[in-house]
Amino acid sequence: MDQRYPIFTTETQCQDCYKCVRECPVKAIRIAKNHASILPELCISCGRCVSVCPVQAKTVRDDTGRADMLLQSGQRVIASIAPSWICEFPGVSAESFIEALQSLGFSGASETALGAEAISQETNELCMHSPRNFLISSACPVVVEWIKKYQCSLVDHITGLVSPAVAHARMLHREYGKDVKVVFIGPCIAKKLEADQLSEDISLALTFRDLRSMLRRRKILFSSSPSSSIDWLMGSSHRGNLYPAEGGMIRTITVPDNTEVIAVSGIQDIQRDILGMNEASGHRRVFLEALACSGGCIHGPGMSLKHESGLERKLKILSQQGTLRDERVQQQLVLLHHYAAGPVERPKFSDQQVEDALKKVDKHAESDELNCGGCGYETCRDFAVAVLSRKAEPGMCVSYMRKKAQRKANALLRSIPLGVVIVDKELRIIESNKPFALMFDEDTRYIYETFGTLEKALLSKILPFADLFSLVLTSGTDICREHFVSRKQVFNLTIFSIQPGEVVGGVIHDVTDVQWRRQQIAQNAQEVLRRNLAVVQEIAHKLGEHMADNEVLLNSIAYSYQDETTHRKQL
């Protein structure tokens, strides 16, 4: 877990659902030991994984601590506010918003849209004079990062201008001095990466979620009656406020008649639309406004409010439309920027290596390749390459794990000497083993031996006590019975709920023969005890007679001896 990168995974919360893998447009996620981790060298910081993670295991780097330190440092800190703030804080006036920022310690706030206006003016010039027939806007850092890593042939087609946020930061530095610290606040996670890379312009980037956290921690509320003297530094923007909505930028530029302006949002749509695009793709010049978030920045992953519809947000942005300033707001600004390709190294594997990897997940023929997407990859072969690249594990294949579990279950059923049966809520058999089939009548045994299964058979046609299974289905309480007698048979039963109200299982042990043998043994033991008692009684009787005879004899001897002694004394 690298918390220095803007996005990382809290492993203890990750539930190995693979949703992040499915949604990541560049598959910049590694699964190891059932936990997902971000691969910074592959990631484009779009934040899609953050938005879709069901347990919030994908975490955005918390920069509020750094912001607090900066605000307490004594330096002048100005907030550069993205135009989409009106969608994040509906009903809050500009004066209230700026006042709350000042309560946090900001010296003031200025609209990032000023930088957007500067970029629009410079884009007009580029569209008129650029030797390129195909130009892509540089406003979205996610798109720029994607092109740099995955579409290197298009790097030179980026307009070669900084983003509006950087342009605005440079305007603030020009106006208030190089020592001023600029903190961007907006809906974009990728701005954190941009701030890391261009820290001389933007000291720090916060999301709207970060800002809400800071306000909540400091217990700062938006005032209903703010000071009327508060305003945006350097004045309010006009058409630059349109940038957060899809197509907003192209509303602010004027291009030659021979240039087509097209807006595309959503990284997957951008991938689809410009894949293979080059100078020879058409005779007309094309300017492409590309935003990674579907619908534009108003749906950025750093936004916290989700209840508003996209149309409502777009209407709020469009309501800010004004007239483009006459003066060149980018005057004396350096807005050009060179974007260098940083291609991702893609490991190459032979067809044999891919096939060997497929065999590890039980795919031995092309017909075995379901391409179900359960693992998060489009095709089984893509998944095999990910396994070879150590980005994925065999256990991610749903069909393989299901087959593996089924084989284990079947082996367990076969090896258990007791009868096992699993039924659905209609008491139709889902699974059973041979001991169960052989436990009852000849018809059941015949069906099992003929078809090898009792699947879909009604339990009530086989078991005389199927009502016990119904009882478990309705009550959800397990049943255990010993020496349960039914039709001259004796059973030990365990009936249990597998899926409450839906699936019930039972383990049945026919102990009829065992019980009969126990009774026989008990009867034999009682007979032996009776005979032994008779013998003992007879022995005792004989012994008693013998003792009586001995007593008579000894008494007669004693009397004789006594008479003889008395006679001698008299002599």
C-alpha positions, 0 to 999 in steps of 0.5 A, a space after each residue: 500500500 503506497 500512500 504517497 500515490 493519490 489512490 491506494 487500497 486499504 487491504 483490511 477492507 478489500 473484499 476481493 469482489 474484483 469490481 475495481 478490476 472490471 471498472 479500471 479502464 487500464 487494468 492498473 490493479 494487482 490482485 494478490 492474496 485476494 486483495 487489490 492494490 493500485 499499480 502507480 506505474 500503470 494508473 492514470 488517477 481517474 478515480 473510477 475504482 474509488 467511485 465503484 468500490 462497494 466497501 470504500 477500500 479504495 482510498 484517496 490520499 488525505 492531504 488535509 493534514 498538509 493543508 492545515 500545516 500550510 495554512 498555519 505556516 504564516 505564508 499567504 495561501 490562496 484557494 483556487 476553486 474549480 467552477 463545479 463548486 456550485 454543484 457540490 455546495 448547492 444553495 451556498 452563495 459565493 460570499 458565504 463560500 469564500 468566508 468559510 475558506 477564510 475561516 479555515 485560514 486561506 488568505 482568499 479564493 479565486 476562480 480556476 475558471 480564470 485560467 480556463 479563459 486563458 487556455 481558451 484564448 490560447 487554444 484559439 490561436 493554436 487551432 488557427 496556426 498549428 500544423 497539426 490537423 488533430 488536436 486534443 485538449 490538455 484540460 483533463 490531467 487523466 486524459 493527458 496521463 492516459 495518452 502519455 502512457 497508453 497512446 504515445 503516438 498521440 502525445 504530440 497532438 495534445 495542444 501543448 498547453 498547461 491545464 486551467 488549474 496550472 494556468 490559474 496558479 501562474 496567474 495568481 503567482 504573477 499577481 501576488 508574487 512567487 511566494 504565494 502558495 496555491 491550493 487547488 480545490 475541486 472534484 478531481 483526484 488526478 489534480 493531486 498527481 498534477 500538483 505532485 508533478 508541478 508543485 512549483 505552481 500548485 502547492 497542494 490539491 484537495 477534493 471537495 470531500 477533503 474540503 468538507 472534512 476540514 470544515 466539519 472538523 473545524 465546525 465551520 458553517 456557511 453563513 446565511 448573512 456573509 460580509 458583502 465586501 467579500 469577493 473572488 480575488 482577481 474578479 469573477 470569471 465568465 465563460 471559463 465557468 463552462 469547463 466542468 460540463 461536457 462540451 463546455 470548453 468548445 463553447 468558449 473557443 472560436 476556431 476556423 471554419 475548416 475545423 471541427 470541434 468535438 466533445 467526448 467524455 468518459 475515458 472508455 468513450 475516448 479510448 473508443 473514439 480516438 483509437 488509431 486516430 492520426 493525421 491521415 484520419 481525415 482531411 478536415 482539422 479536428 479539435 477534441 475536447 476530452 474529459 475522462 469523467 462521463 458528463 464532465 468534471 461535474 461527475 468527478 470522483 472528488 464530488 460528495 453529493 450524488 443525489 443531483 441528476 447530471 442535467 441539474 448539474 449541467 444546467 447550474 454550470 451553463 447558468 454561469 455563462 457570460 461574455 468572454 473577456 475582451 482583454 487577454 487574461 493570459 497576458 505575460 503568462 507562459 502557458 505552453 507545456 511539453 508533454 513527454 511520452 512515458 509508455 507503459 512496458 507491456 510484457 510479452 508472452 508466447 502463445 504457448 505460455 498463454 495456453 499453459 496459463 489457461 490450462 491452470 484454470 481448466 481451459 484446455 480448448 477454445 470452447 472452454 474460454 467463456 469470456 464472461 468477464 467475472 474476473 474483471 478482464 474482457 477475455 480469458 486470454 487477457 486474464 491469462 496474460 494478467 496471471 502471467 504478469 502477476 497482476 491476477 490469480 487463478 482463483 479470480 476465474 469464477 467458472 474455474 472456482 465453481 468447477 473446483 468447488 463442484 469437484 470437491 463437493 462431488 468427491 465429498 458426497 461420493 466418499 461419505 458412507 451416509 446418505 446425503 440429499 440437498 433439496 430446493 424450496 419445492 422439495 425437488 432434489 438438487 444433489 444426492 449421493 449413492 448411499 441415499 439412493 440405495 437406502 430406500 425402495 427398489 424404484 429409487 435404486 433403479 432410477 439412480 443406477 440408470 441415470 446416475 442422479 436423482 436430480 429434480 425428483 420429488 423428495 416426498 416420493 422417496 422419503 416418508 418423512 419429507 415433511 421434516 425438510 419442509 419444517 426446516 424450510 419454513 422455520 429455518 431451525 435445524 433438526 437432529 433426531 436419533 433413533 427416528 423410526 419410519 416404516 420399520 426402519 430406524 434413522 439418525 437424522 440431521 436436517 439443516 438450512 443451507 439457504 434460508 427458505 430456499 435450500 435445505 440439506 439432510 444427512 441420513 444414517 440408516 441404523 436399523 441393523 445396528 439397532 437390531 443388533 443392539 437389541 439382540 446383544 441386550 437380550 443375550 446379555 440379560 439371558 447370560 445374567 439370568 443363568 449366572 444368577 441361577 448358578 450363583 444361587 445354586 452354589 450358595 444353596 449347596 454351600 449353605 448345606 455343606 456349612 451346616 453339616 460341618 457345623 454339626 460335625 465340629 460341634 460333636 467333636 467339640 462335645 466329645 473332646 470336652 467330655 474326655 477332658 472332664 473325665 480325666 480331671 475326675 481321676 
